[in-house]
Amino acid sequence: MLRIVNRVLIGLVGLVLVVAGGSVLAVGLGVDPPSWWPHDGTHDVLLSDAERTRWRDADWWWPTVIAVLAVLVLLALWWLTAVLRRHRLAEVLVDTGDGEGALLRGSALEGVLTTEAARSNGIERAHARLTGRRSAPEARIRLLLQPHVNPGDALNTLTTQALAHAEDSAGLAALPAEVRLRGAGHRAERVR
């Protein structure tokens, strides 16, 4: 959801900046602007002296400007932290069966998934990452397959071994996974 909001906001801000900047540039280059456009000549400034000093004597002007700018800065900082925030799962809630729960570090489960997937036959390299919520984790796994491996067999082995063991050990009902497979290139070998 946050990714969609991020893209829409970036698109809207970009569109507004391109339209405003392009129209100011067009007027500056001598294109006749429409009648509603506030700047009508190539030597017209964006803010005249009258526009800049219009609200100087009003007591409410500067506190309002500062409050609006502060809200904009806070929104920009929130947006920045939301974009830069780690999307990894820090911990997984393990059902212990006694009504209580235990917390398992996400990095530990990622390490086990990576190690077990890398040990599978035909896997040259593996990397696992957990996302989602701590009560409903999801895995993202990247596998680099050796040249001779059937991708279907590698995926089946991963599902029946590494993912099944992770589900069982963490007491999860399911561990949905997105698996990305990539084949390793053939290396030239000398035949004797």
N, C-alpha and C positions, 0 to 999 in steps of 0.2 A: 504494500500500500504506500509506504513512504517513498519507494522508488518512483511510483507513478506521480505522486504529488511533486516530487523533486523535478521530474522531467517536465511536468506541466508548468510549474513556476519558472523554471529556467527558460522554457519556450516562450511564455508570456512576457517575461522581462526582456528577453532578446528581441522579440517582435516589437515591443514598445520602443526599445532603444534604436532599432534599425529604422523604424518608421519616423521617429522624431529626428534622429541624426540625418537620415536621408533627405527629409523635407527641409531641414535647416541648410544642408549642403546644397540642395537644389535651388533654394531661394538665393543663397550666397553666390551661386554660379549664374544667376540672372533669369531663372525660370519664373514665370508669373505665378504667384501662389493663388489659391482660391480666396474668395472674399472673406471667409471666416478665419483665415489664418492670421495670427496676431502680428507677424512680422512680414512687411511687404516690400522691402527693398534690399539691395545688396549691401548698403551701408547701415542698415538698421541693426541695433544691438539687441541681445536677448533680454536684458533687464535695463530699462532706462533709469535715470536718477529718480524720477517720480515713482516708478514701481518699487525701487529698492527702499525708499524712505517713506512710503505710503503709510505704514502702520507703526512708525517709530514712536509716536506719542501715545499709542494705545497700551494700557497697562497689561492687558491680557495677551498681547502678541508674543513677546519673548518667552514667557512660560509655556505657551501653547507650542511654539516652534521647538523648544527644547524637549518638551514631553513627547511630541510626535517623533522627533529624531531619536530620542532614547528608546521608544517603542520599536522603531525601525532597526536600531542597532541590536536590541535584544532579540528580535525576530531573526535577524541575519545570523547572530551567534547561535541561536537554537538550530537554525537550518544547517549551519556549518557543523555543529556537533552531531546532528542527526546523520549527516552525510559521512562524516569521518569516524563515527562510532564503529567499534568492532562488531561485526555481524557473526561472530563465533559464539557458540554456546559455552558459557563458563562452567556450568554444572548441570548434572542430570539428576532428577529426582528418582530414586530407586525405591520401589515398593518392597518393604521388608516382610510384609504379610501379617504384621502385628498391629496394624492401624497406624503405626508410625512410619516414617520414611527416612531414608538416608540420602545424603548428597554425594554424588560421584563427580569428581572433576571431569569436565568435558575434554580436557587435553589428555587425560588418562585413557578415556574411551577412544579418542581419536588415535592415540598411539597404538592401542591394541588392534583397532581396525586396520590401520596402516600396516602394522607388522604382519598380521595374519593374512591380509590380502597380498602382500609382497612375497610371502612364503608359498603362495599357490603356484602350481606348475604353469609355466609359460608367462608369468608376470615378471617383467623386468624391473618395474618401479611402481609404487602405489603411494597415494596421498589421500587422506580422509579428513573431512572437516565437518563439524556438527553445527547445525543451525536450528532455528525453531524455538520452541519454548522448553523449559526444563522438564515439564511434565509430558511433553510430546515432541521429542527431538526428531530431527531429520538429518540424514547424512548426505554429504556430497563427496563422491569418491572419484578420483582420477586414476586410471590405470594405463600404464605404458606396456603394451603387449609385445612379446617377442615375435619375430616375423612368421614363425610357423604355427602360431596359435589361432584356433578358431575363436572368434569373439563370443559366439554363443556359449561355447564351453566355458570360457573364462567368466562370463557373466553368471552362468549357472553355478559354477564353483564358488564364486563370491557370495551369491545369494544363499546357497545351502550351507556354507561353512562360516565365513567371517560375519556376515550379517545375522545369521541365525544364532551364532554364539553370543554376539553382542546383545541381541534381544533377550536371550535366556539369562545371561549373566546380570543384566540390568533390570530384569523383571518387566520388560516393556511388552505391551500387547503387540506393537508393531514398530518397526523402524524403517519408515519410508526412505528410499535412497535414490538419488540421481547419480547415475554412473556415466562417466565420460571415458570412452575407450579411444586409445590412439595406438597405432602400430609403430613399432620401432623400424627404422630403415634397415635394409639388408647390408651387412658388412661384406666387403670383398674378402674372400678367403682363397688361399693358394691351394690348388689341388696337386698332389704329388703322384 
